[in-house]
Amino acid sequence: MSAAVLPLFAIVPLLLSGLTVLVRHPVLDRVLLIGVPLASATGGLLLLLEHRQVPVLAHGVGGFVPGVSIPFVSDALSALMLTVTGISTAACSWFLVGTGEDRYRFVPPLALMLTGGVNGALLTGDLFNLFVFVEVMLLPSYALIAVTGTWRRLGIGRLFILVNLLTSTFLLIGIGFVYGVTGTVNLAALAGQAARDPRAGLALAVVLMALAIKGGVVPVHGWLPRSYPATSAAVMALFAGLHTKVALYAIYRVYAMGYGGRPAPWLWVLLLVAVLTMVVGAVSTINERRIRAALAFQMVSGVGHILLGLVVFTAASLAAGIFYLVHHVITMAALLLSAGAIEHTYGSGRFDRLSGLMRRDRLVTIVFALGLFSLVGLPPTSGVWGKVALMASAAGAPDWQSWVLIGAVMVASLASLMALQRLWAEVFWGPPMERYRPDDPHTGRGEAIPLPDAVVIRPGIAAPGAVMLVLSVALFLAAGLVWPFAQSAGAGLLEVGPYVSAVLK
C-alpha cells in the first residue's frame, strides 16, 4: 500500500460528512454512517498486513521537505488502532440506526466528522496537528451529547465542553512550550529530546498531563463518569471507544517518541497514577445504581490497566498494554450497546427498576454475562489474556514495583467482581418484572405501567452488542494471531529508529 493514501483516512470521512449535509437522504446517511467506519477498519487491517514487511509508512502532505511538511505516519500501533476503532464505530452506528437515533438532525454528518478526526489523530506525526484533529473530534462530540435536546444532556454538555476546552488549552500551551524549547513539533524530530533536555521533558509533561485528563486518569477522572452516562448509550459507546482511547494512544506515542524508547525520570508519578486509576475506578463501581454509570467507572479502571504498559516500559509490557486496549474497546462497546438495548426497551437502566431479565432476554443476558467476565478477566473472553499479559509483564518490573502493580491488578479485579456481581444479581437475577417505564411520550415518560409479555429486546438492537461480544470471544480463541501485532506495535515504541527514518528521510 502506498503511503500517499494515508491522508485519505481523514479527508474522505470529512468530505462525506459535508455531503450528508448537502444531500439529505436516509438511505445514503445509513450507508455512509456504517460503511465509512468499516472502510476505515478494512484500511487499518490492510496496513497491519503491510507493516509485516514495511515497519513504517510516512507521507509528507504537499511534498514539502521532511520536518516542515505535515506528516501522516502509519506503523503497527496506528494501524491496529484504526482497525479496532473502525469496528467499534461501525457497531455504534449500527445501534444508532436500530434505535432510530440516526434520524436526529445532523447525527450522520457529526458521526462521520468524528471518524475523520479520530483517523487523523491516529495517523498524524505532528504534535500541533494532533491538537487539530483532537479538536475535530471534539466539535461534533459537543453536538452529539445534546442530540436529543433534553435539558439534562444540555447541562452535561456544558460540563463536557468546559473540561475539554480547558484541557485543550493546556494541550496547546504544552505544544507551544515544546516548540519554544526544541524548535519543532514533529514527533520524529523530537525523538529522545526529552531524555537529553530537562526543559523538553517538562514541556512534554504538560502535553501528557492534558492527554491524561482527556483519558480520564485519577485524580482528574470525575468528569468522565459524570458526563458519559448522561448521553445516549450509542454516543457513550462511541466516546468510550474513541475519545479516551485516542488520548491513551497519544500518551503512548508522545511518551515513547519524546524519551526515545527510554523510561522517564518521573516514572514513579506514572506508577502512582496507574495504580490509583485501576483501583479507584474498580472500587467506585460498587456504589453505582445505574448500569452505564457502573460501566463508566470500569472505563476509568481500564485506563489504569492500559497505562501499566508504560510504567514497566518493556517490549512485553507495551504489547500487553496495547492488547488490553484492544480488548477494552471491544468489551466496553459490547456492554454499553447491550445496556442501551435494555434502556431502549424498558425505559431505564436503574438497578431498582429492572429485575429478572435473564428469563426475558436470553441473548442480552449471555452478552452481559460474558462481557462482565471479560472485565474481571475470566475465560472465555479476551479479558483473561489481557490481565495475564499485564501481570506477567509487571513481574519484570523492579522489586517493589512488580508487587505493587500485580497487587493493584488483583485488587481491581476483585473489586470489579464484587461490583459487577451486584449488577448481575439486581438486573438479571431476581423475580420477573411486573412493571416498567417505557421511554415513550404517548404512555407518559417515567410513569410505570404493567409490563406485557410481548415487550422484549428486539434482535435488531441486541445484535450490535452481541457482535462485539463475539469478537471478544474470538480474540480469546485467536489471541495467538493478534498477539504478534501487539508485539510489533510495542517494539515500534521501544525502537523509534524506523519511525524517525521514515518521516525524516
Secondary structure, DSSP 8 states (H G I E B T S, - for coil): --GGGTTHHHHHHHHHHHHHHHS--HHHHHHHHHHHHHHHHHHHHHHHHHTTT-S-EEEEETT--TTTSEEEEE-HHHHHHHHHHHHHHHHHHHHHHHHTGGGSTTHHHHHHHHHHHHHHHHHB-BHHHHHHHHHHHHHHHHHHHTTT--HHHHHHHHHHHHHHHHHHHHHHHHHHHHHHHHS--BTTTTTTHHHH-HHHHHHHHHHHHHHHHHHT-TTS-THHHHHGGGS-HHHHHHHHHHHHHHHHHHHHHHHHHHTTTS--TTHHHHHHHHHHHHHHHHHHGGG--BHHHHHHHHHHHHHHHHHHHHHH-SHHHHHHHHHHHHHHHHHHHHHHHHHHHHHHHHS--BGGG---HHHH-HHHHHHHHHHHHHHHT-TTSHHHHHHHHHHHHHTTS-HHHHHHHHHHHHHHHHHHHHHHHHHHHHHTSSS---EE--S-TTT-TT--EE--TT----HHHHHHHHHHHHHHHHHHHTHHHHHHHHHHHHHHHH--HHHHHHHH-
